[in-house]
């Protein structure tokens, strides 16, 4: 049994803070071939998750907030925001379920945020996700500006 408690989260948060990507995941599944992928993601506000979707193979995905505040943004094929949720336990917004073939991204709104993710497997880096061409790639100098644009558009802070 792996206990998800404050001590566990603090260790993962520290790893995220020290990571160049400013996020860190912990996989509960032991092999990439597992048909159910379960993981924690600790994030800082200066991380960037490029909008993407899961198709061919189609994969369902769900996020549940454990700590902090994280926005999940849904986009159409042209990159226009069509829906969003700010996952925040205190506000009663606990999570979101993402259907396959849905463009989405996550934006961390509070330092030390942690989410639990469940997604269909197996994990194959070649076809796990398809990144949006209308958004900067991870590591691009404009990536955090993209997040800021979405935050302002949706008045999230």
N, C-alpha and C positions, 0 to 999 in steps of 0.2 A: 504494500500500500504506500502510495506517495501522497503525503499530506501537503495540501496547498494552504499554507499558513503565512503569517506575517514574516517569519524568519526566512521562509522559502522565497517570498516575493522580494524581500530586501536584498537578498543575494543576487537575484536576477536583475533587479533595478540597478544595482552597482555595476553589473556587467554591461548593461545598456549604456550607462553614463560613460563608461570607459571604452565603448566601442566606436569605431570610426563612423559606423552607420547610425549611431545614436539609438539603437534598438537591439534587443537580444531575444531570441526565442529559446524555449525549452520544449523539446519533443517528448511526449509521453510514448508515442509509438516508437518501436525499436528498429524498424527497417522501413525503407522507402516503399517497399512493395505492400505494406499494410493497407488494407482497403478502407480503413478509417484513420485519418490523420487527426491527432489531437495534440494541441500545443498551447503554451503560454507565450505571449509577446509583451515584453516590457519595452516602453517607448519613452523618448524624451521629445520635447516640443520642436526640436530642430532636426527631426528625422523626416524622411520623405518616402512615401509609398506611392509609386507611380500608378496611375489608374490602369486597371487591367480587367480581364474577364477570363473565365474558365469555360472553354468549349472545345469539343473534339479532342479529348473526351469531355463531355459535360460533367461539371462537378458542382455540387451544392456546398455552401459554406455558411457557417454561423459564427457570430462573435458575441461574447458575453463579457460585460465590464466587471472587473474585480476591484479595480482601484483607479481613481482619477477620472479624467474626461477624454473621450476619443470620439471624433465625428466620423461617421461612415457616410460617404457621398456616393450617390448614384448618378450616372451620366447617360445621355443618349449617344448614338453613334457619332455625332458631330462634336461631342465634348461639352454639351450644354447640361448643366445640373438639372436633374428632374426630380430628385428627392434627397432627403438626408435625415439623419438622426444624430443627436449628440448623446452618446451613451454616458450616463451619469447616474450612479446608484442613488444619490441624494435627490435627484429630480424624478426618480422612478422610471428612467429609461435604461433598462437593463441589457438589452441586446438587440440583435437584428439577424434575420435569416436572408441570405442572398441566393437568388435562383441562378442556375447556370445561364451563361451568355449575357450576363449583366455587367456593364462597365461599372467599376467601383474603385474607391480609394479610401484610405484612412488618414486622418489628420489628428495628431496628438495635440490636445489643447491644454494639458496640465502636466508638468514634470512628474515623473515617476508613475505614469499610468501603466496599467497592466490589463490585458484582455485574454480571455480564453477563446481559442478558435477550434472549431471542429469542421473538417472538410473531407469530402470523398477522396480516397486514394485510388490507386497508388500514386506516389510522387515520382514524376519523370521530369527533370528540368527542361527537357526539349519541348514538352507540350503541356506543362502544368498551368501556365498562364500566358496570355497574349497581351502585350502591352500596347496602350493607346498611342498612336502616332501623333495625336494632337496635344500630347502632354510631354514635358521634359522627361528624359530618362533619369534614372537614379544616378547621382553624381554630377549631373549637369549643373552649371552655375546658376541657372534659372529655376531650379527645382523648388527651393524654399519660397521664391517669389510666387510660384504657382499656388503653393499652399496659402500664402498670404492673400492672394487674389480671391480664392474660394472662401477664406475666412471672412473677408470684407463683404463679398457678395451675399453671404448668408448671415452676416452680422453675428458671428459666433463668439466673439469675445466681449 
